[in-house]
């Protein structure tokens, strides 16, 4: 028997998962208590449930409240099962801001090493937009007012990036976290974006993104990524293999979707097609570089002209949506006719390429790349032929229009490519159920066969948490003015130490602009999402005890125990946006408020409130500043019902 590979003795003649379950029981009953850990019944119950899921290779909905130690439990199973199968586990977090949390000093992975003598090979698989693009960086070095900070990034690149010759010594670089001082606007000028064509980039083998992928693919135990990145892996898996590329993630033994109730949004994002005229023109003109037949050259010119007309029509048939960067596309007959025309021309180009491939007049690899892109565009445009089968919208950036198209549902694709792959899949969150049912999450993802359990938090919230709501609106006073005054009064009372959660970036920017005009807030120190790299911002907030962190994306996963986070403020009820994606869901629902808006908002509120009490010694207050509670009685009653046992709210007075 070997004890090298596993942290316990294992005889290959016995069932592995059963033996793993016995060791996990020893960990929670004996080993951790001897190290001073307070092990809870809820944690042990979850461990037994995961043994069942891993043994049967099932999908499990593991709803466990704050303080149950759920992360430690799924890490034990994921790591050991990875070593048994010889394939790493994937842990997918809600977004990029949270994937650092697992590997931070003092986190759960560090605890495994310290108390179980279990060194875990955990590597981060960050999304491409978290890395510097060398081409964009070169182009922006002397471009505008941000040139000095961009030049600093260029000067910090490793020597091998710009040194000719064979690569001999290199290391991963170019991660967003290495440039924490850049704000989001500056970062977006130099980072990878979806329209970068990495296939033919001459700097590809020296690119930080490429080197980082090589690094995390060699992980023996765990790869930690975001939901978006995992879904991108699923969606591009077959296409990358056809192009002779490795999939984004290696074969893996199990998947944990932390904050799994957010997976549908990530899946929809990954399955969306994004089209730009400039990028399309650059792509198809590659076909003109060889000695091609005149008929193909004519088809290429027709395609470029058709694409120009299509995007010109988009300017006519798009409508701005308040509070959203997405614009509604009115799909009128002229737009549909141009889509059909472009589709027909692309079909003709496809037929021409069949002849060209036999003549060998084009570079084979280049032609495969172009064909793959054209197939993707054809698939996107084909969705317009399916009545009510698609969702589309337009976005404006740098005077360019991007057309995004996605299928209306992702159930079929997810069911085939994720939930029927025969590996254990764990959904872990404190908020997976609505009204004690897991069907809202399961149905949205097309999960038919799953097991589930729910355990409450062991914390005494009645003694630790105060809950407040704002009073009814004051006639004649602007809504924002009331919220600002309430927020500042509460921040003065708590001495900062607060997280303010906003529904949209537009709300956060308005708050940032207005708060400087309030004399009462002058002594408070505010930090804003977007001003710095997010994990650096979180660390600074935790270290500066009396600061205030303002965020749009930290409703889930943020773990800041102690006095630095003693006050959670919900600026407005986090209903889903009035954008094309959610409007399509509403249109398909018989009761959109009850089936779409309300469940989404309740899960979000519950997650936001969960940022407050992170340990048994934490205490503090939470407040909802949205006066619309008084015009939406059902929402008010449902929020009251989801509060922890023993917690009742009091009303602020303006």
Secondary structure, 3 states (H helix, E strand, C coil): CECCCCCCCECCCCCHHHHHHHHHHHHHHHHHHHCCCCCCHHHHHHHHHHHHHHHHCCEEEEEECCCCCHHHHHHHHHHHHHHHHCCCEEEEECCHHHCCHHHCCCCHHHHHHHHHCCCCCEEEECCHHHEECHHHHHHHCCCCCCHHHHHHHHHCCCHHHCCCCCCCCCCCCCEHHHHCCCCHHHHHHHECCCCCCHHHCCCHHHCHHHHHHHHHHCCCCEEEEEHHHHHHHHHHHHHHHHCCCCCCCCCCCEEEEECHHHHHHHHHHHCCEEECHHHHHHHHHHHHCCCCCHHHHHHHHHHHHHHHHHHHHHHHCEEECCCCCCEEECCCHHHHHHHHHHHHHHHHHHHHHHHHHHHCCCCHHHHHHHHHHHHHHHHHHHHHHCCCCEEEEEEEECCEEEEEEEECCCHHHHHHHCCCCCCEEEEEECCCCECCECHHHHHHHCCCCCEEEEECCCCCHHHHEEEEECCCCCCCCCHHHHHHHHHHHHHHHHCCCEEEECCCHHHHHHHHHHHCCCHHHCCCEEEECCCCCHHHHHHHHHHCCCEEEEECCCCCCCCCCCCCCCEEEECCCCCCCCCHHHHHHHHHCCCHHHHHHHHHHHHHHHHHHCCCCCCCCCCEEEEECCHHHHCCHHHHHHHHHHCCCCCCEEECCC
